[in-house]
Amino acid sequence: MRLSSALFPLLWAASVVFATTAYAADPQTETQKATPKPDVHAVLKAPQQRVQSADYRVSGHLVHVDSSGARTSYAINLKAHWFPGVLRVLFEVASPAEARANILLEMRPSGQDKILIARPGDTVAKPLPFEKWTDGPLGPGFSFEDLMEPQYFWPGQTVVEETKYGARDCDLLKSTPGPADHTHYAIVQSWLDHTIGYPVYAEKTLKGTETVKEFTYYGLRQNGGVWSASQVEAKVRGQAGSTLLIIDRGSPRANLDLKAFSPEQLTRF
């Protein structure tokens, strides 16, 4: 579903020509008032706080749906915690056996993100080259970068408009990275629920190719004061098939510490 990002005009078209002095005499004329935009800092507050208070453990599965509708399912486990200045996410692909891997993702608001990966038999985790970040565990749907969501901390932030996505009132946020940000995306547009600040839909444009990835968030729910989605669907615009991230169970307050993300955890299967 595509929503218009056009802004309301500043002045109404007039069929009758009025004297210029008449407008100057009454600066508060309703037809001259611009529609105010929401404050960008207020819009960013909820998604940034959600990242900077993360402390969760969840399990579920990734499901790849090909162009014929055939499904391939991968069991996954995720745990995440915000430490001072860095979000650490440990992502485990538990099955099938040939896809097993432990991946540690580190997102820093400064843009210096990092990914380490280990597979069964590895004694140490290895840095994942930046050019491999878009590979993801199941092809072009969910990339590793999509699990970090760094766009809320990029320097370029604009509230395009207040709009609707389906029945929800949303703030349309446009995020662009700076030169120091480690990302393959040129633009991320997020439709954030106006009341809770959680995304209901997002479009991410890849650098260079202009390929757009579409993310739709289903089953928004609040648990322990934390909002989350029970399912996220990722699609590449213009391509058949999709990838589903389905959360089966988890804890929003897992009380994780640094040991949960240690190098030993990465090589433990």
DRENKEKE-506177 format. One line per 3 residues: number of its first residue (from 1); their letters; for each residue x, z negated, y of C-alpha. Coordinates in steps of 0.05 Angstrom, whole numbers, always signed. Last residue first. Example, Ala and Ser with C-alpha at 12.3 -4.5 7.8 and 13.67 -1.06 7.14 Angstrom:
BEGIN
2> sa> +273/-143/-21; +246/-156/-90
//
This chain:
BEGIN
269> frt> +517/-392/-492; +568/-431/-450; +615/-387/-410
266> lqe> +579/-395/-344; +566/-469/-354; +640/-483/-360
263> psf> +652/-449/-293; +607/-502/-261; +537/-488/-236
260> akl> +500/-547/-267; +560/-591/-251; +546/-581/-176
257> dln> +481/-621/-180; +409/-605/-199; +352/-653/-183
254> arp> +301/-605/-215; +248/-608/-160; +209/-543/-165
251> sgr> +205/-549/-241; +192/-490/-287; +144/-450/-329
248> dii> +125/-379/-348; +153/-340/-288; +145/-265/-295
245> llt> +193/-216/-261; +162/-148/-272; +201/-82/-268
242> sga> +168/-15/-253; +155/+55/-279; +150/+122/-246
239> qgr> +194/+139/-186; +172/+158/-116; +183/+89/-87
236> vka> +226/+47/-132; +183/-9/-159; +191/-85/-165
233> evq> +134/-130/-188; +137/-205/-176; +98/-255/-217
230> sas> +81/-329/-213; +98/-331/-139; +125/-393/-105
227> wvg> +108/-446/-53; +139/-515/-56; +101/-578/-38
224> gnq> +106/-604/-109; +75/-540/-135; +42/-490/-89
221> rlg> +18/-423/-115; +21/-349/-99; -4/-310/-159
218> yyt> +26/-242/-144; +84/-218/-101; +94/-143/-92
215> fek> +164/-115/-82; +177/-42/-62; +245/-9/-65
212> vte> +258/+46/-15; +313/+98/-24; +344/+118/+43
209> tgk> +404/+144/+4; +457/+119/+53; +440/+45/+53
206> ltk> +382/+23/+10; +315/+8/+42; +279/-56/+20
203> eay> +203/-60/+27; +169/-127/+19; +100/-154/-1
200> vpy> +66/-222/-5; +124/-259/+25; +117/-334/+38
197> git> +111/-361/+110; +54/-408/+91; +0/-392/+143
194> hdl> +21/-323/+168; +35/-297/+98; +100/-259/+106
191> wsq> +101/-183/+100; +175/-170/+95; +214/-109/+118
188> via> +286/-104/+94; +333/-54/+126; +402/-25/+110
185> yht> +408/-55/+41; +471/-53/-2; +493/-122/+22
182> hda> +554/-164/+39; +539/-183/+111; +599/-181/+158
179> pgp> +578/-118/+195; +509/-147/+210; +447/-139/+167
176> tsk> +377/-117/+189; +312/-155/+180; +242/-131/+200
173> lld> +188/-184/+195; +114/-165/+191; +75/-229/+203
170> cdr> +15/-231/+156; -59/-246/+152; -79/-239/+79
167> agy> -138/-199/+53; -97/-139/+31; -34/-141/+73
164> kte> -56/-153/+144; -20/-148/+210; +16/-187/+263
161> evv> +71/-143/+290; +143/-121/+288; +174/-190/+287
158> tqg> +248/-173/+294; +310/-203/+262; +380/-173/+264
155> pwf> +431/-228/+251; +418/-233/+176; +396/-301/+151
152> yqp> +327/-283/+124; +358/-222/+91; +398/-263/+41
149> eml> +346/-260/-15; +392/-282/-72; +355/-255/-133
146> def> +347/-187/-101; +423/-180/-97; +428/-180/-173
143> sfg> +384/-118/-174; +311/-120/-195; +283/-50/-205
140> pgl> +341/-1/-209; +363/-16/-280; +343/-77/-320
137> pgd> +396/-131/-310; +414/-108/-240; +455/-46/-225
134> twk> +454/-55/-149; +509/-107/-150; +556/-61/-188
131> efp> +588/-31/-125; +605/-101/-102; +648/-114/-163
128> lpk> +624/-172/-207; +675/-227/-206; +694/-249/-277
125> avt> +673/-312/-315; +725/-342/-360; +731/-350/-436
122> dgp> +687/-290/-450; +660/-285/-521; +587/-280/-501
119> rai> +582/-249/-431; +604/-277/-364; +587/-256/-293
116> lik> +607/-279/-223; +573/-257/-159; +594/-272/-87
113> dqg> +562/-271/-18; +603/-273/+46; +544/-260/+93
110> spr> +553/-321/+137; +486/-346/+111; +521/-355/+44
107> mel> +491/-332/-22; +526/-349/-87; +502/-316/-152
104> lin> +526/-340/-219; +509/-293/-277; +505/-312/-350
101> ara> +497/-254/-398; +460/-234/-461; +439/-160/-462
98> eap> +460/-144/-533; +427/-208/-559; +357/-193/-533
95> sav> +352/-244/-502; +377/-301/-459; +392/-267/-393
92> efl> +416/-327/-354; +415/-330/-278; +452/-387/-244
89> vrl> +434/-388/-170; +477/-423/-118; +455/-424/-46
86> vgp> +513/-440/+2; +526/-475/+68; +517/-547/+45
83> fwh> +489/-539/-26; +423/-506/-40; +404/-507/-113
80> akl> +381/-455/-163; +364/-450/-237; +340/-388/-273
77> nia> +326/-374/-346; +310/-306/-375; +277/-274/-436
74> yst> +281/-198/-434; +220/-154/-448; +218/-78/-459
71> rag> +151/-44/-444; +127/+27/-457; +82/+53/-401
68> ssd> +106/+126/-407; +147/+122/-343; +181/+58/-366
65> vhv> +158/-13/-357; +215/-64/-356; +194/-136/-367
62> lhg> +236/-194/-342; +219/-260/-374; +205/-332/-359
59> svr> +242/-396/-347; +248/-438/-284; +294/-492/-254
56> yda> +289/-510/-181; +326/-543/-123; +319/-499/-61
53> sqv> +316/-536/+5; +357/-486/+45; +322/-426/+15
50> rqq> +252/-452/+30; +275/-475/+98; +297/-404/+115
47> pak> +231/-375/+91; +190/-426/+132; +230/-423/+197
44> lva> +236/-348/+202; +167/-338/+233; +179/-393/+284
41> hvd> +247/-364/+303; +216/-295/+311; +163/-320/+360
38> pkp> +97/-284/+345; +85/-222/+387; +42/-224/+450
35> tak> -7/-166/+461; +11/-138/+528; -34/-152/+587
32> qte> -46/-94/+635; -117/-79/+614; -136/-152/+625
29> tqp> -118/-148/+699; -71/-207/+713; -26/-167/+761
26> daa> -84/-158/+810; -59/-129/+876; -8/-85/+843
23> yat> -61/-52/+802; -103/-36/+864; -42/-11/+901
20> taf> -32/+44/+851; -101/+73/+869; -145/+84/+810
17> vvs> -152/+150/+771; -214/+150/+727; -208/+167/+654
14> aaw> -160/+110/+643; -115/+102/+583; -106/+28/+565
11> llp> -39/-3/+581; +13/-38/+538; -4/+1/+476
8> fla> -12/-40/+411; +49/-33/+367; +53/+14/+307
5> ssl> +76/-16/+241; +20/+13/+200; +13/-16/+130
2> rm> +30/+22/+67; +0/+0/+0
//
